[in-house]
Structure formats: C-alpha cells, structure tokens
Amino acid sequence: MLPLTLPSINFTSLSVLDLSSNKFTSTIPPWLFNLTKLENLDLSYNSLTGKLPDSLGYLKSLRYLNLSGNSLEGPIPKSIGNLTSLEEFNLGGNQMSGIIPESLGELSSLVSLDIFGNKWEGAITEAHFAKLGGLRKVLIGNYPRNISFSLVFNISSDWVPPFKLRYLEIRSCQLGPKFPTWLRNQTELTTVVLLNARISGTIPDWFLQLDLQLDELSLADNQLSGRVPNSLRFSYDSLVDLSSNCYEGPLPLWSSNISRLYLRDNRFSWPILHNIGQVMPNLTQLDISTNSLSGSIPLFLGNLSQLQVILISNNLLSGEIPHFWNNIPSLVSIDLSNNSLSGTIQRSLSSLTSLEFLGLSSNNFSGEVPSLKNCTYLNILDLGDNKFSGPILASIGESMPNLQILSLRSNSFTGSIPLKLCGLSALHILDFSHNNLFGNIPHCIGNIPTNIGNLESIETLDLSKNKLSGYSIPQSMVSLTFLNHLNLSYNNLSGKIATGNQFHTFVDPSIYEGNPGLSSCPLPIVCQVNVGAPQVPSGDGGEDDDSKLEKLQFVISLVIGFCAGFWGVFGTLAMKRSWRYAYFHFLDKVKDAVFYFVSAIGTYLRKRS
C-alpha cells in the first residue's frame, strides 16, 4: 500500500495523469487540485478513502475523471458544476452517499455518467439533466436487491429530456410505479436496464413503437404483468432479462439474435414451445426456472447446440429427458430440480466434459446413476429426493476433484460408502441421508488419521437414516474443524461419541438418536438434562428456537467458509462477460454469487425440515 504523495518535480503543466490500478491509500491529496491544466485524471481501482473536496471544482480543464473502484465516502461536491468541459464522469463502485447535487446538470459537455454502486439518497429531478444535451450513457443505482429505495426519480410525466441516450442502466431506485414516460423520445437506445425499480403494469405501446434495436433489455425484479410483447427487436448476441415479474401465458419467442434469455420467477404456463430451438438457435444461456411450465421437455431443445446454461427447475414438467445431451456439448450448468421428471439418467450425460453444476433433485428419476467420470469439472452434484438405486459410484471420488456439494439424500442407494470419496478435498457438503447404505464410516473420516486432511473442508455431514455400523464414532473426526452440521441418527453405530473441538457444540441428542449402541454424549451434563426428552424434529416441519438458531449459525458459518473456495474456483471468470452470466446470473451478476449460494443452502435446509 502506498500513499499518494507530492511528486518531487513540477507537474503543474501536466494534462494527463493516469495512476489507475495501483495500491494507493489515504485521501486524495490537496496538491492534485493545483494541476489546473489536467484534462485526463484516472485514479480508478486504488484504495483511496475520504471525501471529494470542493477544490475539485478548480480542475476546470478536465474532460475525463475516473475515480471508480475506490472507497471514497461522502457526497459529490456542489463545485462539480464548474467542470463544464467534463465528458466522462465515473464514480462507480465507491461508498459515497448523500444527495446528488443539482449542479451536476451544469456539465454541458458530459457524454458518460457513471455513479453506480454507491448509496445515494434524495431525489433525481429534471434539474440534474438540465444542460446535458450530449449525454449518451447513464448508470445510477446499486447491485443489492434488498436495499432501501433511498434514491427516487421525481420527474414529471411530460418532461422531454435534452439528450438522446444509447445506454441506460438504473438499478434499485424508485423509478415506478409507471414505466418512465421520459423515455418516449429516446429513439437511439441500445441498452435498457431498469432493474428492481418498482415498475408495475405493462410495457407501454409507445415504447414498442420506438422500434429500438436492443443489445440488452433487463427489466427484472419489478411487477410487470400481462403477456410479453413479441414485437421487440434485438441485435446479434443480445441479452433479455425479465426475471422476477408477473408475466403470464406461454414463453415468448423472439429473434434468433438473442443469446441469453432469463425468464425465471414469473407465472409463465403452457408447455415449453417445441420450436424454441429453431426460433432462437443461438441461445447460450436459458433460465426459465420457477414458473408453471407443464408438459415434457421438447426434443427440439437439443437444437440449441451452443447452450451453456439450462435452468428449468421449479416447474411442473413431467416425462423423460429426451436423448439430446450429445447435441449440446458445451453445457456448464444444468438444473432440472423440483419437477416431476422420471425415467433413468442417460449415459450420454457423461459426454458433457465442461459440466460444473448438475441439479436433478426432487424428481422421480430411478435406476442406477451412470458413470459421470468424464465430468471432471463438476462443483455441485445434487441428485437428492429421487428413486435412484444401486451403489454410489467410486468414480465420483476419482474424477471430480473440484466437487464442493454432493447430495444423494432420500434415494435408495445401497452398499458401502466408497473410500475413493476421501479424495474430494474441496467438499463442503456431504449428504447421504435417507438411503440404505451399510458398512463402516470410511476411514478418511474415521480410523486413518493421516488422511483426515483430505476432507478438511467438510462443513455439513449428514449420514442419517441408513444402516451404517461400526464401533464408536471415530475420535479423529474432531479434526474436521470446519464441521458445523452433523447428523448420524438412525444407523447401527455403537460405542463412544467423539469429543473435542466443535464436537462440544453438537449437543442436540437427535443427531445421535436411533443408534442404541452409542453409550455417551460429547457433553454428559446436557445429555443428562435431556434424558427422556430427545429433541426429535416434528413431522409437520415445526422447529424450536434451538433448531432455528442452529440453522442460522449453519448458514452464516457456511457462507463465510465457502467464499474463499468459491471465489477460488469462479473468481477468474468475473472479468469475462459471457461466462460471468453463465455462472452468476442465478441472482444477478457477480456480486450476487454469495446470495445465490445462500439461496441454494436455503433450499437444502427446506428439504431437510
């Protein structure tokens, strides 16, 4: 870390200063505002703190000002209005707050305004844009969806802006309840992002009549309703996100130019249209989860040969999966969970060598799971709540070194737990509960202490309701220091329960009950208090305060422990836009990745209750 100190030579004639992407700390030094001939100032992506001083207004020659990606605080100084030559102004990704000054509207040369990713409050009015006739790009708002709407657009319905925007992005601001009428003359728009803006009703006819050719249309997290208009036009490799609204009827079919389509969490019904693969053959990412889609998965979905992400979970789909996996070789994420799909899993699934997420849980799949040994990049494998049978494949442990979540719960798997699973060093959640497994707990989490480190990341271990046996719960399990959720109930275990480390916190007798041969508890006093009154989870899903607290602690600690490993796997993808959507568009771009993980854990906990 370096302070931004006064240079030893005279820079008063300097016109360009680019110190971006360094490790400068402290506040912006006062000497910088003596460089009155500066035209280009870039201090982005450092660690600068403090407030922007009024002396910023001295830099009247500035045409480019980029302070994004720092930790600046406080409001924009009113003196910003003095910078009438400024063409690009970027404060994105700081911690600034307060009321945006109306003097911003004096920046008559401004072309690009990015004040996104801060905590503004108050109102945006016509005065903020009064003289911005050359404005082409605007980004205002914040990423989180659960923040308070402290910034409100208070603009008259008959206001005609002086500018013609090409790029508009407004997130998590009070823009509604009506679709903003001041867009009526914005005939040059190519990107429209009005996300989480409290807009309700339908997309108005006048917006459709603008006849825009859009690169991106994102209207997610609003209360838009009715049927989606089919008359919208899109450019090649475009993105459409209408997630989390109230749209009804059949899925819309648009241009073949669309590559990323997100329609999750609406009220779409009807079967998936059979010609979707013909009308939109260039789709790379398709999310139609959490709707009311019925019928079967159409065979023609296999025409989407470029598909990387397919998310169809939480619908009413039935029937078998068509034989089309060989036609979609680039798939990275598949989520078909929470439907009524049936049949067996095809061996061709193993041909998906790029697959990283496979979710088939809560369906009616049956038969033995085929070898997935070619899916060496899998991070999450969730086959829970089905009717699978046969042994657990040892190849899971041999060929999937990146696996972080492995859930086979509530099936009919038989045999012993393969020792090869000890090789899953990245595993965070292991859930084999509610099966017919027998034999000992594998040595790597039991009696070969030298290998205990192989599963050192385990945070959840649930082997309950099987037929596992063995003398004692191995003392070596106390070396699993990240373990915060354990359930070994209803097996045939005997002997003493392990003690030490976090095992002192596993005081709920219900996690050991149903093993009549177990002779002690990690905390004898607690056990004595609870004799005759075991805390058995109720059949109706109710739970006491201790159970709720346990789940809360589980989620919090799991998220904290998971982040490092999660970003180690996915962080390198954050800079590539198309892949960023592939991995993180579950809940909106990169900064929502943790929120997605918490949601997945929430789903997991609901299944357990």
C-alpha positions in Angstrom: 0.0 0.0 0.0 1.4 3.4 -1.0 0.3 6.9 0.0 -0.4 9.3 -2.9 2.3 11.9 -2.0 3.5 15.1 -3.7 5.9 14.4 -6.5 9.4 15.9 -6.3 9.2 17.7 -9.7 6.9 20.4 -11.0 3.8 18.9 -12.7 1.7 22.0 -12.9 1.6 21.8 -16.7 0.5 18.2 -16.7 -2.5 17.5 -18.9 -2.8 13.7 -18.4 -2.4 11.7 -15.1 -3.2 8.0 -15.0 -2.5 6.3 -11.7 -5.2 3.6 -12.0 -4.9 0.1 -10.7 -2.2 0.7 -8.1 -2.3 0.3 -4.3 -2.5 4.0 -3.4 -4.1 4.6 0.0 -5.2 7.7 2.1 -7.3 10.6 0.8 -6.9 12.4 -2.5 -4.0 14.9 -1.7 -4.7 18.6 -1.9 -1.7 19.2 -4.3 -3.6 17.3 -7.0 -6.1 20.1 -7.3 -3.4 22.6 -8.2 -2.9 20.8 -11.5 -5.4 23.1 -13.2 -4.3 22.1 -16.8 -5.3 18.4 -16.3 -7.6 17.0 -19.0 -7.4 13.3 -18.1 -7.4 12.2 -14.5 -7.7 8.5 -13.7 -7.3 7.2 -10.1 -9.6 4.2 -10.5 -9.1 0.9 -8.7 -6.9 2.0 -5.8 -7.7 2.2 -2.1 -8.4 5.9 -1.8 -10.6 7.0 1.1 -12.1 10.2 2.4 -14.4 12.7 0.7 -14.2 14.6 -2.5 -13.3 18.2 -1.6 -14.8 21.4 -3.0 -11.4 22.1 -4.6 -12.4 19.5 -7.2 -14.0 22.4 -9.0 -10.6 24.0 -9.7 -9.9 21.4 -12.3 -11.9 23.2 -15.0 -10.0 21.8 -17.9 -10.9 18.2 -17.0 -12.5 16.2 -19.8 -12.1 12.8 -18.2 -12.5 12.0 -14.5 -12.4 8.3 -13.3 -12.4 7.7 -9.5 -14.2 4.3 -9.7 -13.3 1.3 -7.6 -12.1 3.1 -4.5 -13.5 3.6 -1.0 -14.4 7.2 -1.3 -17.2 8.5 1.0 -19.5 11.4 1.4 -21.4 13.4 -1.3 -20.5 14.8 -4.6 -19.3 18.4 -4.0 -21.5 21.1 -5.5 -18.4 22.5 -7.2 -18.7 19.7 -9.7 -20.8 22.1 -11.8 -17.7 24.1 -12.6 -16.3 21.2 -14.7 -18.1 22.3 -17.9 -15.6 20.6 -20.1 -16.1 17.2 -18.5 -17.1 14.5 -20.9 -16.8 11.3 -18.8 -17.5 11.2 -15.1 -17.1 7.9 -13.3 -17.6 7.4 -9.5 -18.8 3.8 -9.8 -18.1 1.2 -7.0 -17.3 3.5 -4.1 -19.0 4.1 -0.7 -20.3 7.6 -1.5 -23.6 8.8 -0.1 -25.8 11.8 0.3 -27.9 13.9 -2.1 -26.7 14.2 -5.7 -26.3 18.0 -6.3 -28.3 19.7 -9.0 -25.1 21.3 -10.2 -24.5 18.1 -11.9 -26.9 19.4 -14.5 -24.3 22.1 -15.4 -21.9 19.7 -17.1 -22.9 20.7 -20.6 -20.2 18.6 -22.3 -21.0 15.4 -20.4 -21.3 12.2 -22.5 -21.0 9.4 -20.0 -22.2 9.5 -16.3 -21.5 6.5 -14.1 -22.3 7.0 -10.4 -23.4 3.4 -9.9 -22.6 1.3 -6.8 -22.9 4.0 -4.2 -25.5 4.8 -1.6 -27.2 8.0 -2.9 -30.4 9.4 -1.3 -32.9 12.1 -2.1 -34.5 12.8 -5.5 -33.3 12.9 -9.1 -35.2 15.7 -10.9 -35.1 17.4 -14.3 -32.6 19.9 -12.9 -29.9 17.1 -12.7 -30.1 16.8 -16.5 -30.9 20.4 -17.4 -27.9 21.1 -19.7 -26.7 17.6 -20.5 -27.7 17.7 -24.2 -24.8 15.5 -25.2 -25.4 12.7 -22.7 -25.3 9.2 -24.2 -24.6 6.9 -21.2 -26.1 6.8 -17.7 -25.5 4.3 -14.9 -27.2 5.0 -11.5 -28.1 2.8 -8.6 -26.7 -0.2 -6.8 -26.4 -4.0 -7.1 -28.1 -5.3 -3.9 -31.8 -6.0 -4.3 -32.8 -5.8 -0.7 -31.5 -2.2 0.0 -33.9 0.6 0.9 -35.1 2.7 -2.0 -33.4 5.9 -0.8 -33.0 7.4 -4.3 -36.2 8.4 -6.1 -36.7 9.7 -9.6 -39.1 12.6 -9.2 -39.6 13.6 -12.9 -42.6 15.0 -14.5 -44.5 12.7 -16.9 -44.4 15.3 -19.6 -40.7 16.1 -19.4 -38.8 15.9 -22.6 -35.0 15.2 -22.0 -32.5 17.3 -23.9 -30.4 14.2 -24.6 -30.6 11.0 -26.7 -29.3 8.1 -24.6 -27.8 5.0 -26.1 -27.1 3.2 -22.7 -29.4 3.5 -19.7 -28.9 1.4 -16.5 -30.9 2.2 -13.4 -30.9 -0.4 -10.5 -32.6 -0.4 -7.1 -34.0 3.1 -7.4 -37.6 4.2 -7.1 -38.4 4.7 -10.8 -42.0 3.5 -10.9 -44.8 2.8 -10.4 -45.3 3.5 -14.1 -42.9 2.8 -16.9 -40.9 6.0 -17.2 -42.6 8.2 -19.7 -39.5 10.4 -20.2 -38.1 7.6 -22.4 -40.7 8.4 -25.1 -38.2 10.3 -27.2 -35.2 8.1 -26.6 -35.1 6.6 -30.1 -31.3 5.7 -30.0 -31.3 3.4 -27.0 -29.4 0.1 -27.4 -29.2 -0.9 -23.7 -32.1 -0.6 -21.3 -31.6 -1.8 -17.8 -34.4 -0.8 -15.3 -33.9 -3.4 -12.7 -35.6 -3.5 -9.3 -37.2 -0.1 -10.0 -40.7 -0.8 -8.6 -42.3 -0.6 -12.1 -45.7 -2.2 -12.5 -48.2 -2.6 -15.2 -47.3 -3.5 -18.8 -44.6 -2.3 -21.2 -46.4 0.6 -22.9 -47.2 0.7 -26.6 -45.2 3.9 -27.1 -42.0 2.0 -26.0 -42.6 -0.7 -28.6 -43.2 1.9 -31.3 -39.7 3.4 -30.7 -38.6 0.4 -32.8 -35.4 0.0 -30.9 -32.7 -2.5 -31.9 -31.5 -3.6 -28.4 -28.3 -5.2 -27.2 -29.8 -5.7 -23.8 -33.2 -5.4 -22.2 -33.2 -6.1 -18.5 -36.5 -5.3 -16.6 -36.1 -7.9 -13.8 -37.3 -7.6 -10.3 -40.3 -5.4 -11.0 -44.0 -6.0 -11.0 -44.6 -6.1 -14.8 -47.6 -8.2 -15.8 -49.6 -9.4 -18.7 -48.1 -11.1 -21.7 -44.7 -10.3 -23.0 -44.8 -8.4 -26.4 -43.3 -10.3 -29.3 -42.6 -7.2 -31.4 -39.3 -6.2 -29.7 -36.2 -6.3 -31.9 -32.7 -7.3 -30.8 -29.1 -7.1 -32.1 -26.8 -10.1 -32.5 -25.7 -11.7 -29.2 -28.2 -9.8 -27.2 -29.5 -10.3 -23.6 -33.0 -10.3 -22.3 -33.8 -10.5 -18.6 -37.5 -10.3 -17.5 -36.9 -12.4 -14.3 -39.0 -11.9 -11.2 -42.0 -10.2 -12.6 -45.7 -11.3 -13.0 -45.7 -12.3 -16.7 -48.2 -14.9 -17.8 -49.1 -17.1 -20.7 -46.7 -19.0 -23.0 -43.0 -18.3 -23.2 -42.2 -15.6 -25.7 -40.3 -16.3 -28.8 -38.1 -13.5 -30.2 -35.3 -13.0 -32.6 -32.6 -15.6 -33.3 -30.1 -12.9 -32.3 -30.8 -13.5 -28.6 -28.0 -15.4 -26.8 -29.0 -15.0 -23.2 -32.6 -15.3 -22.1 -33.7 -15.1 -18.4 -37.4 -15.5 -17.6 -37.3 -17.1 -14.2 -39.7 -16.4 -11.4 -42.7 -15.4 -13.3 -46.1 -17.0 -14.0 -45.5 -18.5 -17.4 -47.5 -21.6 -18.1 -48.2 -23.9 -21.0 -45.7 -26.4 -22.3 -42.2 -25.3 -23.5 -42.7 -24.5 -27.2 -41.4 -27.2 -29.4 -39.9 -24.8 -31.9 -37.8 -22.8 -29.4 -34.6 -24.5 -30.7 -35.5 -23.4 -34.2 -36.6 -19.8 -33.5 -33.7 -19.0 -31.1 -30.9 -21.3 -32.1 -28.1 -19.1 -30.8 -29.1 -19.3 -27.2 -26.2 -19.9 -24.9 -28.0 -19.4 -21.6 -31.6 -20.2 -20.8 -33.2 -19.7 -17.4 -37.0 -20.4 -17.3 -37.0 -21.7 -13.7 -39.7 -21.0 -11.1 -42.7 -20.8 -13.4 -45.7 -23.1 -14.0 -44.5 -24.7 -17.2 -46.1 -28.1 -17.9 -45.7 -30.9 -20.3 -42.5 -32.6 -21.2 -39.1 -31.2 -22.2 -39.2 -31.0 -26.0 -36.7 -32.9 -28.1 -36.0 -29.8 -30.2 -34.4 -28.2 -27.2 -31.4 -30.3 -28.5 -31.2 -27.9 -31.4 -29.6 -25.3 -29.1 -26.2 -26.6 -29.8 -24.4 -23.6 -28.3 -26.2 -23.8 -25.0 -24.0 -23.5 -21.9 -26.6 -23.0 -19.1 -30.1 -24.5 -18.9 -32.1 -23.8 -15.8 -35.7 -25.3 -15.8 -36.1 -26.0 -12.1 -39.3 -25.4 -10.1 -41.8 -26.1 -12.8 -44.5 -28.7 -13.4 -42.6 -30.7 -16.1 -43.1 -34.4 -16.4 -42.0 -37.3 -18.6 -38.4 -38.4 -19.5 -35.5 -36.3 -20.6 -35.0 -36.6 -24.4 -31.8 -38.1 -25.8 -30.1 -34.8 -26.7 -27.1 -34.4 -24.5 -24.7 -35.3 -27.3 -26.1 -32.4 -29.3 -25.3 -29.8 -26.6 -21.6 -30.4 -25.8 -20.8 -27.1 -24.2 -23.2 -27.3 -21.2 -21.7 -26.0 -18.0 -24.8 -25.8 -15.8 -28.0 -28.0 -15.7 -30.7 -27.5 -13.2 -33.9 -29.6 -13.7 -34.7 -29.9 -10.0 -38.2 -29.7 -8.4 -40.2 -31.1 -11.3 -41.9 -34.4 -11.9 -39.5 -35.8 -14.4 -39.0 -39.6 -14.5 -37.1 -42.3 -16.2 -33.4 -43.1 -16.0 -30.3 -40.9 -16.5 -28.8 -41.4 -19.9 -25.2 -42.4 -20.2 -24.7 -39.6 -22.8 -24.7 -37.2 -19.9 -21.1 -38.2 -19.3 -20.2 -36.6 -22.6 -20.6 -33.2 -21.1 -17.0 -32.7 -20.3 -17.4 -29.0 -19.3 -20.2 -29.6 -16.8 -19.8 -27.9 -13.4 -23.3 -27.9 -12.0 -25.8 -30.8 -12.2 -29.1 -30.5 -10.3 -31.7 -33.2 -10.7 -33.1 -33.3 -7.2 -36.8 -33.6 -6.2 -38.0 -35.5 -9.3 -39.0 -39.2 -9.9 -35.8 -40.4 -11.6 -35.0 -44.0 -10.9 -32.4 -46.7 -11.8 -28.7 -46.6 -11.3 -26.7 -43.5 -11.8 -24.4 -43.9 -14.9 -20.7 -43.1 -14.7 -20.0 -39.4 -14.8 -16.3 -39.9 -14.8 -15.8 -37.6 -17.8 -17.5 -34.7 -15.9 -14.2 -33.8 -14.2 -15.1 -30.1 -13.6 -18.2 -30.8 -11.5 -18.6 -28.5 -8.5 -22.1 -29.3 -7.4 -23.9 -32.7 -7.9 -27.3 -32.8 -6.4 -29.4 -36.0 -7.1 -31.4 -35.9 -3.9 -35.1 -36.8 -3.4 -35.4 -39.2 -6.3 -35.7 -43.0 -6.6 -32.2 -43.8 -7.6 -30.8 -47.2 -6.5 -27.6 -49.2 -6.8 -24.2 -48.4 -5.3 -22.6 -45.0 -5.0 -20.1 -44.8 -7.8 -16.4 -44.7 -6.7 -15.7 -42.7 -9.8 -17.2 -39.6 -8.1 -14.2 -39.5 -5.8 -11.7 -40.4 -8.5 -12.7 -38.0 -11.3 -14.3 -34.9 -9.6 -11.6 -33.1 -7.6 -13.4 -29.8 -7.6 -16.7 -31.2 -6.1 -17.9 -28.9 -3.3 -21.5 -30.1 -2.8 -22.5 -33.8 -3.1 -26.1 -34.6 -2.1 -27.6 -38.0 -2.7 -30.2 -37.8 0.1 -33.6 -39.5 0.0 -33.0 -42.2 -2.6 -32.5 -46.0 -2.4 -28.7 -46.2 -2.8 -27.2 -49.4 -1.3 -23.8 -50.7 -0.5 -21.0 -49.0 1.4 -19.6 -45.5 1.1 -16.7 -45.7 -1.3 -13.3 -45.0 0.2 -12.5 -43.1 -3.1 -14.6 -40.2 -1.8 -11.8 -39.4 0.5 -10.1 -37.7 -2.4 -12.7 -34.9 -2.5 -10.6 -32.3 -0.7 -12.8 -29.4 -1.8 -16.0 -30.9 -0.4 -18.2 -28.7 1.8 -21.5 -30.5 2.0 -21.9 -34.3 2.0 -25.4 -35.6 2.4 -26.1 -39.3 2.0 -29.1 -39.4 4.5 -32.3 -41.4 3.9 -30.7 -44.3 1.9 -29.9 -47.9 2.5 -26.2 -47.6 2.9 -24.4 -50.0 5.2 -20.9 -50.8 6.5 -18.5 -48.6 8.4 -17.9 -44.9 8.1 -15.0 -44.6 5.7 -11.5 -44.5 7.2 -10.8 -41.0 5.9 -13.4 -39.6 8.3 -12.8 -42.2 10.8 -9.8 -44.5 11.6 -6.8 -43.4 9.2 -5.9 -40.2 10.8 -3.1 -39.4 8.4 -5.8 -39.0 5.7 -8.2 -36.8 7.7 -6.9 -33.7 6.0 -8.4 -34.9 2.7 -11.8 -33.9 3.8 -10.8 -30.9 5.9 -13.3 -28.5 4.2 -16.4 -30.5 5.2 -18.9 -28.3 6.9 -22.0 -30.4 6.6 -22.0 -34.2 7.1 -25.3 -36.0 7.1 -25.4 -39.8 7.1 -28.6 -40.2 9.0 -31.3 -42.9 8.3 -29.0 -45.5 6.8 -27.7 -48.8 8.1 -24.2 -47.8 8.9 -22.4 -49.7 11.6 -19.1 -49.7 13.4 -17.8 -49.4 16.9 -17.7 -45.8 18.0 -17.9 -42.5 16.2 -14.2 -42.1 15.4 -12.3 -39.6 17.7 -10.3 -38.5 14.6 -13.5 -36.7 13.3 -12.7 -33.9 15.7 -10.0 -32.9 13.2 -12.8 -31.7 10.9 -12.5 -28.2 12.3 -14.9 -26.6 9.7 -17.7 -29.1 10.6 -20.7 -27.2 11.9 -23.6 -29.5 11.0 -23.6 -33.2 11.8 -26.3 -35.8 11.7 -25.6 -39.5 12.3 -29.0 -40.5 13.6 -30.8 -43.8 12.9 -28.0 -46.1 12.0 -26.4 -49.0 13.8 -23.4 -47.2 15.3 -22.1 -48.1 18.7 -19.5 -47.2 21.3 -18.5 -43.7 22.4 -19.1 -40.4 20.7 -16.1 -38.4 19.7 -15.2 -35.4 21.9 -13.2 -32.3 21.4 -13.1 -29.1 19.2 -16.5 -28.3 17.7 -18.0 -31.6 18.9 -18.6 -29.8 22.2 -21.3 -27.8 20.3 -23.1 -30.9 18.9 -25.3 -31.2 22.0 -28.7 -32.0 20.3 -29.4 -35.6 21.1 -31.5 -36.0 18.0 -28.3 -36.1 15.8 -27.2 -39.3 17.5 -30.6 -40.9 18.3 -31.6 -44.2 16.8 -28.2 -45.7 17.5 -28.9 -47.8 20.6 -25.3 -48.9 20.9 -24.0 -45.4 21.5 -23.0 -45.0 25.1 -22.2 -41.4 25.8 -22.6 -37.8 24.6 -20.0 -35.1 24.0 -21.4 -33.1 26.9 -22.7 -35.5 29.6 -24.5 -32.8 31.6 -26.5 -31.8 28.6 -27.3 -35.4 27.9 -28.5 -35.9 31.5 -30.7 -32.9 31.3 -32.3 -34.2 28.1 -32.7 -37.8 29.1 -36.2 -39.0 28.2 -36.9 -35.9 26.2 -34.9 -36.1 23.0 -35.4 -33.2 20.6 -36.9 -35.0 17.8 -37.8 -32.9 14.8 -41.6 -32.7 14.4 -43.2 -34.3 11.4 -45.0 -31.2 10.4 -41.8 -29.2 9.8 -42.1 -27.2 13.0 -38.9 -26.5 14.9 -37.9 -25.0 18.2 -35.7 -21.9 18.8 -32.6 -24.0 19.2 -33.1 -25.7 15.9 -33.7 -22.4 14.2 -30.6 -20.9 15.8 -28.6 -24.0 14.6 -29.7 -23.5 11.0 -28.9 -19.8 11.2 -25.5 -20.4 12.5 -25.0 -23.1 9.9 -25.8 -20.8 7.0 -23.7 -17.9 8.3 -20.6 -20.0 9.0 -21.1 -22.0 5.8 -21.2 -18.8 3.7 -18.1 -17.4 5.3 -16.2 -20.7 5.0 -17.4 -21.2 1.4 -16.5 -17.8 0.0 -12.8 -18.4 -0.3 -13.1 -21.7 -2.1 -16.0 -20.4 -4.2 -14.1 -17.4 -5.5 -11.0 -19.6 -6.0 -12.9 -21.6 -8.5 -15.1 -18.9 -10.1 -13.3 -15.6 -9.4 -11.2 -15.8 -12.5 -14.3 -15.7 -14.7 -15.6 -12.4 -13.3 -13.9 -10.4 -16.0 -15.4 -12.2 -19.0 -18.9 -11.1 -19.5 -20.4 -14.1 -21.2 -19.0 -16.6 -18.7 -19.9 -14.2 -15.8 -23.6 -14.6 -16.8 -23.2 -18.3 -17.2 -22.1 -18.7 -13.6 -23.6 -15.8 -11.6 -26.8 -14.8 -13.4 -28.7 -17.1 -11.0 -29.3 -14.0 -9.0 -27.7 -11.1 -10.9 -24.1 -10.8 -12.0 -21.0 -11.3 -10.0 -21.9 -9.5 -6.7 -24.9 -11.8 -6.2 -22.9 -15.0 -6.2 -23.0 -15.3 -2.4 -26.7 -14.6 -2.4 -27.2 -17.5 -4.9 -25.2 -19.8 -2.6 -27.3 -18.8 0.4 -30.4 -19.5 -1.6 -29.1 -22.9 -2.5 -28.4 -23.6 1.1 -31.9 -22.3 2.0 -33.4 -24.8 -0.5 -31.3 -27.5 1.1 -32.5 -26.7 4.6 -36.1 -26.6 3.5 -35.7 -30.2 2.1 -34.3 -31.3 5.5 -37.2 -29.9 7.5 
